[in-house]
Amino acid sequence: MKKDIHPKYYPKAQITCACGKTWTTGSTIEKIKVELCSNCHPFYTGKQKFLDTARRVEKFQEKSAKKTVASAARKGKKAKKAARIAKKTVTAKDAD
């Protein structure tokens, strides 16, 4: 096996959560900062919590609202087109 290709292993790596909880584990990184842990994760706590640092939730809601408005506008165009086609077929039958 090749020597000196593996990263350094830290048997007492410190992990810190955004909620303040800290614990020690083994890792190749000496200090790790995480946003969620078992103390603050919604799955374990049963409480919903949004970590929206870049307005991702609002951006998604705005995008989905635009899509629903656009789809409603498209349905209107389709209905108008169908009405025009129906009107043409009715007038064509009357002409015969």
QUIMOQUI-V572789 format. One record per helix or strand. SS is the DSSP state (H for helix, E for strand). FROM is the first residue (numbers start at 1). LEN is the number of residues. If there is no record, write none. Layout:
((SS;FROM;LEN) (SS;FROM;LEN))
This chain:
((E;10;8) (E;22;6) (E;31;4) (H;42;4) (H;56;40))
